[in-house]
Amino acid sequence: MYGIYILCFLIIFLVIILGKQMKERGININTFATIILTIIILYFILSPDQCIKASIKGADLFVNSILPSLFPFMVICNMLMHFNGINIYSKIIGPIICKPLRLSKASSFAIVASFICGYPLGAKYSTDLYENKYIGHEEYSRLLNIASNAGPLFIIGAIGSSMLGNATFGYIILAANYISAIIIGILTIKKRSPLSSELPPMIDKKEKNIGEILKLSITDALTGTLTVGGYVIFFSLLITIIKDNNLSKMLFNYNIENFESIKGILLGSIDLTNGANLIATSQLDLTLKLCILSFICSFGSFSVLAQVNSFVYKHNISMIKYLLFKILQGVISVIICYIICLFTLNSIETFNTGVTLTSFSYFIPTLIILVLSSIFLLLDKLFHLS
């Protein structure tokens, strides 16, 4: 079984090496992209019904699992930003989060946005901080690895409640994701350099009334939500092309132990939402299912990677290094998720969608806060930072 998991990671590693070699040898990326897109067009022509069904499936997934949770949450978060709520959060939480991780207090702005709103807002605000010269390039590179996480409402609402049928599972995955992000922050600590103690200025200094703020928040949320929907539909089609062609059918139909989990990881690495849905609806053991979901939520998928790259491409950030750190975070998240499952899933009865948990599961949200607070306080004592 473990050999299959190693093979999975080797495939991802070889894809990374291939991309690097293409760049070093001067192979035109436009030529490579044209070949891939031509194959997709040919697939459209040869299997139009299958492509339409895949697009409808992606749209259905977006409308039923993503839109109801993501859109209202984005409206609220946009209103929060217009009222400078995140700036206020940064002043309160900044010393707690940034001091142990040896980051500027201003960096808490991006971390809080990432923990509240999820992908790719952490990357967006990290880029804004760097462009406005609140942080240096080295800290910017570190911050991208820490402030790139799936949002709580996506994990708890879309994955936990909608896909798995129980919000408690979402809390388990969320705890593993947050703790693994902090561990990545610790692992990337370098010799301390002078850091700015300034906080970002207010996002919008112009006074707005509640009606205008609500209108702008809804407009921005609608744009962002539809963009996410576009990614979900496109990558749903892409996953279908990869999964349903004859070569893949031959590969996926081999009777290999736990190969369904490898299939889930590979397809989930392409798109977070579609991959999560594939794993959630699979017949895998519940603990294994949660661990795989935790990995792809921490890793983020190549769909999220493309969204992050759209913000950072002009600032000389190594996406290969970023990708490797996300894979490492995914592995750490799996270990943490497994440990949490050992203590929380003591009484589970699973038959299709029927799942019952002990009452201890309701303590998970409080447990997340206590664990995170303890880690930060411990780090603060260890490093004796001023």
DAGI-V783731 format. One record per run of one state. SS is the DSSP state (alpha for helix, beta for strand, coil for the rest). FROM is the first residue (numbers start at 1). TO is the last residue. If there is no record, write none. Layout:
SS,FROM,TO
SS,FROM,TO
This chain:
coil,1,1
alpha,2,24
coil,25,28
alpha,29,46
coil,47,47
alpha,48,82
coil,83,84
alpha,85,101
coil,102,104
alpha,105,117
coil,118,120
alpha,121,131
coil,132,136
alpha,137,146
coil,147,151
alpha,152,163
coil,164,166
alpha,167,187
coil,188,209
alpha,210,244
coil,245,245
alpha,246,252
coil,253,258
alpha,259,268
coil,269,271
alpha,272,280
coil,281,285
alpha,286,299
coil,300,300
alpha,301,315
coil,316,318
alpha,319,344
coil,345,350
beta,351,351
coil,352,353
beta,354,354
coil,355,358
alpha,359,383
coil,384,386
